[in-house]
Amino acid sequence: MTAHLMIIGAEPIASARALKGCIYHVHGKDARIEKGESDINGICDWKEVFVPAERSWNYVAVGCGKDLQWWKEFFSVVRMMGYNDYVSLDMEDQTMSVEAGVQTSVDALKQTLSR
């Protein structure tokens, strides 16, 4: 839910509030809008994901797009809206190895998820 909304310009926290009682699955997936490229081309950029330097947005490891404070708020709101289950890590960051991306995301999620 998170990165897919980010790349179209929607706000996942507001969306979570609107979906109260209807959230059944949550991804730990981040995205970054690339300043410069997005300023010229907008965010509706459908270039191949394998050319991150040329894209208006990129999927990134958790915490490399939105900061950890944003993620803390997101998970707090999701829980407030009735979801208290697993977070599925979805790692598609083309700027680092899979291992580094997973570790970066896990470290960020550990800091932002309430127990």
NUKOL-495249 format. One line per 5 residues: their letters; for each residue x, y, z of N, C-alpha, C. Coordinates in steps of 0.2 Angstrom, whole numbers. Layout:
a = X Y Z X Y Z X Y Z; ... $
END
This chain:
mtahl = 4 -6 0 0 0 0 4 6 0; 10 6 3 14 12 5 17 15 -2; 22 12 -5 25 14 -10 21 15 -16; 16 11 -17 12 12 -23 8 18 -23; 6 20 -17 2 26 -16 7 32 -17 $
miiga = 13 32 -14 18 37 -15 20 39 -22; 21 34 -26 23 35 -33 17 38 -37; 11 38 -35 6 42 -39 4 49 -36; 8 50 -30 7 57 -27 2 57 -22; -1 51 -20 -6 50 -14 -2 50 -7 $
epias = -5 51 -2 -2 51 5 -5 44 8; 0 40 9 -2 33 13 -5 34 20; -3 39 23 -6 40 30 -14 42 30; -15 47 25 -22 49 24 -26 43 21; -23 39 17 -27 33 14 -28 28 19 $
aralk = -23 27 24 -25 22 29 -31 25 34; -31 31 35 -36 34 39 -43 33 35; -43 34 29 -49 33 25 -51 25 24; -46 21 25 -48 14 24 -49 10 31; -51 14 36 -52 11 43 -56 5 42 $
gciyh = -54 0 45 -57 -7 46 -57 -11 39; -53 -8 34 -53 -12 28 -46 -14 26; -41 -13 31 -34 -14 29 -33 -22 31; -31 -26 27 -30 -33 28 -23 -35 26; -18 -31 24 -12 -32 22 -8 -26 21 $
vhgkd = -2 -26 24 3 -20 24 10 -22 21; 12 -18 17 19 -19 14 24 -14 18; 30 -16 19 35 -12 21 39 -10 15; 37 -5 11 39 -4 5 40 4 4; 45 6 2 46 14 2 48 16 -5 $
ariek = 47 22 -6 48 25 -13 51 32 -12; 55 34 -17 58 41 -16 56 45 -23; 53 50 -22 52 55 -28 59 58 -29; 62 57 -35 68 60 -37 68 67 -40; 70 72 -35 70 79 -37 74 80 -43 $
gesdi = 73 84 -48 76 85 -54 73 81 -59; 73 75 -59 69 71 -64 62 72 -64; 59 72 -57 52 73 -57 50 80 -58; 54 85 -57 53 92 -58 52 93 -66; 55 89 -70 55 90 -77 50 86 -80 $
ngicd = 49 79 -78 45 74 -81 39 73 -77; 38 76 -71 32 74 -67 33 67 -64; 28 64 -60 29 58 -57 26 52 -61; 23 53 -66 20 48 -70 26 46 -75; 30 42 -72 36 40 -76 36 33 -76 $
wkevf = 36 30 -82 36 22 -83 42 19 -86; 48 23 -85 54 20 -87 55 13 -83; 59 9 -86 61 3 -83 64 4 -76; 63 0 -71 65 1 -65 73 0 -64; 76 -3 -70 83 -5 -69 87 1 -71 $
vpaer = 84 7 -72 88 13 -74 86 19 -69; 88 18 -62 86 22 -57 88 29 -58; 94 31 -61 96 37 -61 92 41 -66; 88 38 -71 84 42 -76 77 42 -74; 75 40 -68 68 39 -66 65 45 -62 $
swnyv = 59 47 -62 56 52 -58 55 49 -51; 54 43 -50 53 40 -44 57 33 -44; 58 30 -38 61 24 -37 59 21 -31; 58 14 -31 57 10 -25 64 10 -21; 64 11 -15 70 11 -11 69 7 -4 $
avgcg = 74 5 -1 74 2 5 70 6 10; 66 3 15 62 7 20 67 12 24; 65 18 24 69 23 27 73 27 22; 73 25 16 77 29 11 73 33 7; 67 33 8 62 38 4 59 42 10 $
kdlqw = 54 40 13 51 43 19 56 42 25; 56 47 30 61 46 35 57 42 41; 61 40 46 58 35 51 53 38 55; 52 45 56 47 48 59 40 47 55; 41 47 49 35 46 44 33 39 45 $
wkeff = 37 34 45 35 27 46 32 26 53; 35 29 58 32 28 65 25 30 65; 23 36 62 17 39 61 12 34 57; 15 32 51 11 27 47 9 21 51; 13 18 54 12 12 58 7 13 64 $
svvrm = 8 19 67 3 21 72 -4 21 70; -4 25 64 -11 26 61 -14 20 59; -10 15 55 -13 9 53 -16 5 59; -12 5 64 -14 1 70 -21 4 73; -21 11 73 -27 15 76 -33 13 71 $
mgynd = -32 12 65 -37 10 60 -39 3 60; -36 -1 65 -38 -8 66 -34 -13 63; -28 -12 60 -23 -17 58 -18 -18 63; -17 -24 65 -12 -26 70 -9 -33 68; -6 -34 62 -4 -40 60 3 -39 56 $
yvsld = 5 -44 52 11 -44 49 12 -38 44; 19 -36 43 21 -31 38 25 -35 34; 23 -35 27 27 -39 22 33 -35 19; 39 -36 20 44 -33 17 45 -34 10; 45 -28 6 45 -29 -1 51 -25 -4 $
medqt = 56 -28 -6 63 -25 -7 64 -24 -15; 63 -18 -18 65 -18 -25 70 -12 -26; 74 -10 -21 79 -5 -22 84 -7 -27; 85 -3 -32 90 -5 -37 97 -2 -36; 97 2 -30 103 6 -29 108 2 -24 $
msvea = 105 -4 -21 110 -8 -17 108 -15 -18; 112 -19 -15 111 -26 -16 105 -28 -12; 102 -34 -14 96 -37 -10 98 -37 -3; 104 -40 -1 105 -41 6 106 -35 10; 109 -30 7 109 -23 10 103 -20 10 $
gvqts = 98 -20 5 92 -17 5 87 -21 11; 88 -27 11 84 -31 16 86 -29 23; 93 -28 24 95 -27 31 93 -19 33; 94 -15 28 92 -8 29 85 -7 31; 81 -11 27 73 -11 28 72 -14 35 $
vdalk = 75 -19 37 73 -23 43 75 -18 49; 81 -15 48 83 -11 54 79 -5 54; 76 -2 49 71 4 49 65 1 52; 62 -4 50 56 -7 53 56 -8 60; 62 -11 62 63 -12 70 62 -6 74 $
qtlsr = 64 0 71 64 6 74 57 9 74; 53 7 70 47 11 69 41 7 71; 41 0 71 35 -4 73 35 -4 81; 29 -3 83 27 -4 90 26 -11 92; 28 -13 98 28 -20 100 23 -21 105 $
END
